Amino acid sequence: VQLQASGGGLVQAGGSLRLSCAASGSVSGVWHRRWFRQAPGKEREWVATITTNGSVTYADSVKGRFTISRDITKKTIYLQMNSLEPEDTAVYYCNLNTKYSNYWGQGTQVTVSS
């Protein structure tokens, strides 16, 4: 399985971006697809999760501003980011986790200017 993230860029505070993460290859069974981010000098942190049955959860720091969704036919997940803040500046990574495997995308840079 390979994950390809895209959609990052430079945006002013208060703006919006939508990230995409397309999966190629075959994944069966129960899985979780997640977004993480890593700001300069900080550890990678979890942002949001969507599960096989469509359940979603968010980190408190993005709740109410970010929305994770999916297109099953395209094997793609999205992260709609609204009301962006300078503190959201980071490299965003997508992740696919199953019972037996863990896959990462290459990351996409999001920069929010004040």
Buried (B, 14 or more C-beta within 10 A) or exposed (E): BEBBBBBBEEBEEEBEBBBBBBBEEEBEEEBBBBBBBBBEEEEBEBBBBBBBEEEEEBBEEBEEBBBBBBEEEEBBBBBBBBEBBEEBBBBBBBBBBBEEEEBBBEBBEBBBEE
